[in-house]
Amino acid sequence: MYILEFVLDHNGRDYGRQELTDHGLHLTTSFLKEKGDGSGYGGDWAVRLDAKNEGSSLSEAQESTTHLFFYIADEAGKLITMGSHEPPSRGPVLLASGLHEEIGDWELYLRSEDNLEIHRAGFQTTSMHNLSDLVQHALVTNARQSGNLNLPDMAEDSSNAMIYQVSIKLPAKIDIVFLSGAGSKNPMTAERVNRLTGPMLSTRLESKQKDFEERYDQIFNVNNKIVSKELSVGRAALSSLLGGIGYFYGQSKIALPKGFSQKNGDKYIPYWPAALYTAVPSRSFFPRGFLWDEGFHQLVIWRWDAHISMDIIGHWLDLINADGWIPREQILGAEALSKVPEEFVLQYPSNGNPPTLFLALR
């Protein structure tokens, strides 16, 4: 299986666009975020999925069904309530709702003008990095019982992860909206969903794309100096860097001196629990903070958005211990840990690190 992924636009804050090609399926995902009236901490956001069949005729595409899967989960283990799976002919459908102490009541909606079929499944789990295993097991089990390769439209007690399967005929366009501080009885809910779906979302995404391109030309001053293909590569490189920024939380594992171990046999001690907001070398293959690289990342990021750069550097400096040392590879959380071979997990205080964060100083 192969997947080609290109981040085309990303401003690091409230807008992004990427393209993926997977065995002839051409998928464009666009992202928009806003802090509007009535929204909770963090604001509201929308994702548009624009799916097309690449290389096949329209008649061939319409004869086959494409299945898209996505999930929403609460890492704190809070209950997520399953919504409807019967999409109306027009208008949004409530997929899920819940309550979070920081953002209040929240709701997840889906809207599409195309014919589609929705199936879902709910799970109670503490492991967010391997949800695909749960999906595959649920599909196989339901296929054996019903003969249909669909999610079972059932939820475990106290489910904190909801998986959705959207079955479509290509081409199709789907808008997914997350509302914070929401409530279906709130008179502002319909207006907020409308602002983040359909024609209004199309207009706003076009405006954000134009703003991104104009700002890129202004900051890097390359307009009329290079050809359009080179300009597109530069924008994509910046967008991949900004789009790869992530927030991680956990504890690094610090190696004990040779010959030492704890009573339980562990040859490491845990660093203090810490959060890290950082760019990463590669979101798909190296999704974790790496001290050596981060200074070089900031050479680009500070020119685009100095506030993002200061936020990232501040998080890294919060990791300095009493000896002035920072673990160079920040493997925080189960998802990051699952990507690292065991022999590379432990961090050694005897290993020095190039002070690349100084590169961001002016």
Summary of the structure (lengths in Angstrom):
residues: 362
radius of gyration: 22.5
end to end distance: 45.2
largest distance: 68.0
contacts: 1085
relative contact order: 0.13
helix: 29%
strand: 31%
